[in-house]
Amino acid sequence: MDKIPSEIMIRRKNRALLLVYPDNTKYEFSFEFLRVHSRSAEVKGHGSSQSTLQLNKENVMINEVKPVGNYAIKLIFDDGHNSGIYTWKYLNELGQNKNKYWQTYLDQVKASGYTPE
């Protein structure tokens, strides 16, 4: 059974989404982290070799969090991205691997030669 958060809070000032679970586990994700780790076809493509590195997402905001049944949430970002579904299972995976996933992303950004404006 996937852990389901008892609270979901958007922290606009910090650009972060906080998930609080009944067992007091807390995961806080920056909006940028969630945007670049979307499982949508726009980000991941339709196969493992088709993913697209998401750049220039440092200031992205989440406008809305919508429930999707009892198994997920849909995040509506201010850059128009709204097709990613974040299941409870995936959010738990992100929470448990946040530092590793973030470092991998930063390494990919650096390798691309991108520098934020």
C-alpha positions as MATLAB code, in Angstrom:
seq = 'MDKIPSEIMIRRKNRALLLVYPDNTKYEFSFEFLRVHSRSAEVKGHGSSQSTLQLNKENVMINEVKPVGNYAIKLIFDDGHNSGIYTWKYLNELGQNKNKYWQTYLDQVKASGYTPE';
ca = [
       0.000    0.000    0.000;
       1.355    3.407   -0.985;
       1.679    6.021    1.708;
      -0.897    8.779    1.232;
      -0.203   12.258    2.611;
      -2.639   13.633    5.162;
      -1.699   17.223    4.238;
      -0.546   18.838    0.999;
       0.606   22.437    1.311;
       1.735   24.826   -1.386;
       4.368   27.201   -0.022;
       4.443   29.871   -2.687;
       6.947   32.089   -0.868;
       9.447   29.209   -0.719;
       8.382   27.768   -4.084;
       7.862   24.407   -2.433;
       5.242   21.711   -2.020;
       5.095   20.080    1.401;
       3.611   16.629    1.918;
       2.894   15.530    5.484;
       2.010   11.908    6.212;
       0.045   10.417    9.117;
       3.281    8.906   10.535;
       4.799   12.449   10.579;
       7.047   11.776    7.583;
       7.444   15.010    5.618;
       8.690   15.544    2.090;
       9.306   19.036    0.795;
       9.936   19.479   -2.909;
      10.861   22.642   -4.737;
       8.529   23.491   -7.591;
      11.524   23.245   -9.933;
      12.320   19.724   -8.696;
       8.752   18.575   -9.317;
       8.618   20.254  -12.723;
      11.817   18.674  -14.010;
      10.859   15.262  -12.609;
       7.404   15.151  -14.170;
       6.577   11.773  -15.675;
       4.747   13.384  -18.578;
       5.574   12.527  -22.174;
       6.860   16.109  -22.602;
       9.616   15.385  -20.063;
      10.135   11.617  -20.204;
       9.203   11.024  -23.831;
       7.724    7.698  -24.840;
      10.792    5.659  -23.976;
      13.884    5.773  -21.789;
      16.064    7.317  -24.508;
      13.547   10.052  -25.375;
      13.641   12.152  -22.203;
      14.105   15.893  -22.631;
      16.265   17.824  -20.178;
      14.095   20.550  -18.676;
      15.916   23.887  -18.476;
      14.994   27.377  -17.299;
      12.574   26.098  -14.646;
      14.198   27.849  -11.671;
      11.280   30.258  -11.189;
       8.371   28.009  -12.121;
       5.330   28.194   -9.855;
       2.584   25.705   -9.103;
      -0.783   27.347   -9.648;
      -2.941   24.441   -8.557;
      -2.904   20.931   -7.120;
      -5.767   18.720   -8.308;
      -6.616   15.292   -6.908;
      -6.673   12.399   -9.369;
      -8.888    9.710   -7.890;
      -7.436    8.268   -4.711;
      -4.035    7.535   -6.196;
      -2.394   10.768   -7.364;
      -2.301   14.517   -7.786;
      -1.989   16.612  -10.905;
       0.186   19.716  -10.678;
      -0.659   22.764  -12.778;
       2.466   24.852  -13.400;
       2.532   28.479  -14.501;
       4.657   27.655  -17.561;
       1.659   25.838  -19.061;
       2.773   22.336  -18.061;
      -0.227   20.431  -16.714;
       0.020   16.889  -18.033;
       2.092   15.242  -15.313;
       0.359   12.919  -12.862;
       2.217   12.384   -9.600;
       1.060    9.123   -8.004;
       1.502    8.574   -4.277;
       3.994    5.841   -5.149;
       6.027    8.190   -7.363;
       5.968   10.999   -4.765;
       7.266    8.548   -2.143;
      10.014    7.489   -4.546;
      10.913   11.143   -5.155;
      10.980   11.822   -1.426;
      13.216    8.860   -0.665;
      15.623    9.648   -3.518;
      15.372   13.443   -3.652;
      19.057   14.236   -3.083;
      20.270   11.631   -5.568;
      17.746   12.637   -8.251;
      18.486   16.335   -7.765;
      22.253   15.806   -8.073;
      21.765   13.756  -11.242;
      19.659   16.581  -12.683;
      22.245   19.228  -11.726;
      24.987   17.121  -13.350;
      22.920   16.878  -16.563;
      22.310   20.638  -16.562;
      26.019   21.322  -16.104;
      26.933   18.891  -18.894;
      24.471   20.669  -21.198;
      26.331   23.955  -20.778;
      23.177   25.749  -19.587;
      23.601   28.632  -17.179;
      20.608   30.339  -15.572;
      20.040   33.938  -16.571;
];
